[in-house]
Amino acid sequence: MKRVFSGVQPTGNLHLGNYLGALKQFVELQEDHECIYCIVDMHAITVPQDPKVLKTHILDVASLYLAVGVDPKKSIVFVQSDVPGHAELSWVLTCCSYTGELSRMTQFKSKSHNKESAPTGLFSYPVLMAADILLYDTDVVPVGTDQKQHIELCRDLATRVNNTRKKTFVVPEGRYLKEGARIMALDDPTQKMSKSAENIHSRISLLDDPAKIKKSIMKATTDSEGVIRFDQENKPGISNLMNIYSVLSGKSIAELEKEYDGRGYGDFKKDLVEVTVEALAPIKERFDEIRYSDDLIRILKDGAARANVIAEKTMARVKENFGLGL
């Protein structure tokens, strides 16, 4: 079976964008792939973190992995910093990367805009992301479309090393969803849904209660036309809501356009509330069962041990090909 790797930062309660763009794929892929899923806590410290809060978020995200359906018997689930190979390989790849290509990364340019200086970790974290992937001889990386540039950098680094030394790395492929991969903010559909946005109604978090879900959806930005038609360029608000509806319900965009022909945004939003509440209810129920159970820590420790076995084999090959160690 092909091997899959992906990870999510522990920066608070995950939202629909995280679920539909990544976690939903995690569950689907584990049925016919060898899957390795990580909570990437080392990425989280590119910005200041309260240590106690970070530890809480790590366990929250791990619990959500399991709550959405990731099965630790089928997949390896662990915390990034528990496997030393991530940091070790990141340094090797940093020495193979160039400041020019890192400075062109869209997310770095966005986060460092109008600043005289930026944290080095923010500048170089795409290299750590590449190390995360290459450490496990990954074939497939399921991510949102906003991560495509980072996947291309990872492929470039792997190919660069392979072309100058013995074949060291598997060159991975990105797996991107066509619909729902990029869920936008409910209050501003030109921006990606974000955990850090000030307006709590800009997002629907996986653990939101039904009242919060209803208020966020009913307040969601649409347009004055009042026609339920998919047009991301001219009607980004309703198109974003249709994407969410489609992925949660299993209905195609064409089916939704037909079903709501002649009906208004109010009816559509009320139905979307029901679909969303129904889809998220079992996730919250399962999360509550897992979060404070003894099984959670056991699963993460077992996952780290299994991941480390693979990582050590890769690092032995890397060190041999780079002439490191004795």
Secondary structure, 3 states (H helix, E strand, C coil): CCEEEEEECCCCCCEHHHHHHHHHHHHHHCCCCEEEEEECHHHHCCCCCCHHHHHHHHHHHHHHHHHHCCCCCCEEEEEHHHCCHHHHHHHHHHCCCCHHHHHCCHHHHHHCCCCCCCCHHHHHHHHHHHHHHHCCCCCEEECCHHHHHHHHHHHHHHHHHHHHCCCCCCCCEEECCCCCCCCECCCCCCCECCCCCCCHHHCCECCCCHHHHHHHHHCCCCCCCCCCCCECCCEHHHHHHHHHHHHHHCCCHHHHHHHCCCCCHHHHHHHHHHHHHHHHHHHHHHHHHHCCCHHHHHHHHHHHHHHHHHHHHHHHHHHHHHCCCC
